[in-house]
Amino acid sequence: MTELLFIRHGETDHNKNRLFYGHLDPDINQTGIEQLNKTKLKLQKFEEKIDVVFCSDLRRCRQSLEILEISNKVKRNFTKELREINFGILEGKTYEEIEAENPYYIEQIENNWKYFKVEGSESVFELQNRIVKKTEEIIKNYQNKKILVVVHGGVIQSLISYYLTKNLDFYWNFQVDNGSITKMTVTKDNFVYFNYINR
């Protein structure tokens, strides 16, 4: 049995201000630090013994991982493949700013959200393909291990939706809070199930 513990990074001011951002690289804020301190205690409570760590290379995930204080003996893998979706030219803008600049973008975000792209961005469909490919690679290479994965909300949502429906239909059916733990268990028969552990 292989277990992956997906932890969403702590809150940033960009989260707090409800900006569209994925590849921008802000620090976590004080609330984010407090969230991850609670997550650290949760991991200790469940006596989770981590065999290997994978982490988005963006600062908010790196900082979150540091707070968790995983043993230095555990190998850490930082990778761009686990980054949040890239919003391209919409990065750092609010919904209202995008609507004022180009209402067509908002119409597409609301009605064609799975496949819509702007200059320099990727679609949610492309995000899901990228994340599933990397996750299946990790599962293949670390069978019967416990793997900590520090990532982003969209990453976790796209993964759960894929393993439940093989598509994006469940993407908006749940919320993944900052600092929460989503445990993905893969049995020897390749049956997958999830447990959501909030702070």
N, C-alpha and C positions, 0 to 999 in steps of 0.2 A: 504494500500500500504506500502510495506517494502522497505527501501532503504539501500544499503550497499555502502559505499564510500571506495574503495580500493585504498590505497596510497602506491606506491612503495618507499622503503627506499631511502635515499640519497646516492650519489655515495661514493664508497670506493676506496682505492688504488688498491684493487684486481679487481674491475670493470675496473678501468683506465688501468691496466696492462693486461686486458683480460685473467684472470686466470679462470680455472674451479674451482668454489668454491660454496658450498651451506651451509654446516654445519660449515665451518670455521667461526671464530667470530671476524672479524676486526671492527675497528671503522669507522664511516663515515669520509670523508676528508673535507677540507675546501669548496670544490665545493659542496659536499653533504649538508653541513650546509647552504650554500647559496640557494641551490635548495629548501630545506624545509622551509626556511624563506619565499620564494616566494609562496610556497604551503599554508603556514599559512595565508598569505594575501588573497590568492584565496578563502580559506574557509570563511574568514571574509567577503569578498566581496559578496559571495553568501548567507551569513547569515545562514550557515549550523548549525543547532542546533543538537548536538550529544546526543543520549540517552545512548549509551553504546559503549565501545571500546574493540576490540579484537586486539591482537598484537602478532606476532612471538616473541618468547622469546630470539631471538638472538640480540646481542648488537646493530647492525646497525638499527634495527627496533625500539628498545627501545629509542635509541638516537633521531631518527627521530620523534617519538611520543612526546618526551620531547620538541622539538623545536616547535611543533604545539601548545603547551600551551593550551590544552583542559582543561576545568574546572576540578578542583580536586573533584568536586561533582559527576563527571561521573565515573561510575565503569570501572575499567581496568581489562582485562583478558589476561594474558600472557600464551601462550601455544606452546608446541613443535609441535603440529599438524599443525601449520601454517608455519613451517619452509620451506625453499627452498629445492629443491631436494638434496639428499645426493650423492655426487660423489665418495664416498668411497676412494680407494687408488689413485684416480686421483685428489683429492682435492689439490688445490694450484699449479697445473701445467698448463703450457701453452699448446696450441695446438701443437706447435713445439716440446716441450719436450715429450709429449705423443707419437707423431709420431716417434721420434727418439728412444724411449724406446720400443715401441710395435706398429708397423704400423697396426696390426690387430685391435687394439682398435679404431683407426681412421676410418678404413673401416666400423666397426660396428656402430660407432657414426654417420657416414654419411648415411648408408644404412639400419640400423636396430635401429634407434634412439628411437623409441617408447618403445622398449622392452629390449634393451641392458643393461646389468648390469656387474659391475666388483666387486671384493671383497669389501664387506662392503658398497655397494651402493644400490640405488633403481632405478628402471626404471622410465621413464617419465610417463608411464602408471600407475605405482604404485603411483607416485606423484599425478596424477590427481584423482585417486580413493580416496586417503587420503584427498585431499583438498575439493573435492565435498562433501564427507561425513561430514566433519566439517562444511562447509558452509551451507548445508541443515539443520544441527542441529541448527546452529545459527538462520537461517530463521524461523525455527519452534518455537524456544524459544523466539524470539523477533519480533513477527508479529506486523506490523504497527509502527515499530520503525525506527529510523535513526541510523545506525551502522557504526562506523568508524573501518576500518580494515587495519592495517599497516603491509605490507607483502613484498614479493619478486616478481621479474619479472616473473619467471617461474610459480609461484602460480597463478598470474593473467592471464597469457597466457593460462594455462591449464583450468582454470575456464571458460574463454570466449569461448574457443574452445568446451568445453563440452556443454555449454548451447546453442551454435549455431548448433552443429552437433551431439552431444551425443558421440563424440569420439575426437581424437587428430588431425583431418585433418586440422583444421585451426590454429594449434599451432604456425606455422611460418608465418602466414599471416599478422601479425601486430607486432609492436614494442611498448613496454611499457617503457617509459623513467623514469629514476630516478626522484622521486619527483612528478610524475604525479598522477592525480586522475582519476580513472575509476569508474563511478557510475553504479551500478547494481540495477535496479528497478524490484520488484516482485509485480505484481498486485494481487488483490483479487482472480482473476481467474487463478493465477499461471503462467501468461504470463511474460516472462523475457526479458528485453531489457537493452542495455548498452549505456552509453555516456562516451566518452573519453575526459578528460579535461587536456590538457598539462599545464605546468607551464606558 
